[in-house]
Amino acid sequence: MGKITILLFTLLLFSACTPESTQMPTPINHSKRAQELQKANILNNKGVHAYQQKEYKKAISYYLKSIAIKEYLLGKEDLNTATSYNNIGLIYKQTREYKKSFAYLNKALEVRKRLLGASNSQTAESYNNLGTLYATMGEADKAINLTHKTIEIKNNIIQKERSDVAISYTNLAVLEEIQGNNMASIQYHMKALKINREIFGEEHAITQNNYKNIAQLYFALQQYEKAKEFASHITKEETILEDINIVEPYIE
């Protein structure tokens, strides 16, 4: 009566990330490679610090050195490299070198879209950064379009996270039922139901399954009116009310 599902997690922005290599252009000694990557990440972090201090020329110098190492060791199609593309693009925006800013921000976007997909928080960040660049350049239509894309992705991420929370509540409900704690199980199913009803609506199979699980648990507790109340929401043809056995006991 319920299935345990696994959650996913995501990551974010503007510091050196752990390398996720998609291409290895040149063979290199493992120890030497690790040292060079550490150097690139240190340069990246120095670039962040210089940017925060508004020392933009110094920040650009650090990032260019970091990018050169990352492109050599990791290639251009790598999330770590894309992080530096994004960062230097933001700095070029501050120095009003808009063509350079666009080139690097767009590079970061393309890498993130290819490696992470169009519905990832880092992809949304890139759309947002390009949108703010266009706004700075006075190209409001392009800025609006990219900002809409950012909002759409973030809304989808929020919805996915809420859906994952509902899955976790359902998992807890199943575990509590296994332990014989039916009332605790009902409470977790109710939490999952509230989220799923808001995201998917009453008719969705996930929401319908929440209603069925709650009705079955109330029936097991001999709380027949409650069982009927939740069973009354089950409208899907594949979910037959007789399956829940909502029948008043015969009392002589």
VENGI-V457809 format. One record per run of one state. SS is the DSSP state (a for helix, b for strand, c for the rest). FROM is the first residue (numbers start at 1). LEN is the number of residues. If there is no record, write none. Layout:
ss & from & len
SS & FROM & LEN
SS & FROM & LEN
This chain:
ss & from & len
c & 1 & 29
a & 30 & 23
c & 53 & 3
a & 56 & 18
c & 74 & 5
a & 79 & 16
c & 95 & 3
a & 98 & 19
c & 117 & 4
a & 121 & 16
c & 137 & 3
a & 140 & 39
c & 179 & 3
a & 182 & 19
c & 201 & 4
a & 205 & 16
c & 221 & 3
a & 224 & 8
c & 232 & 9
a & 241 & 4
c & 245 & 8
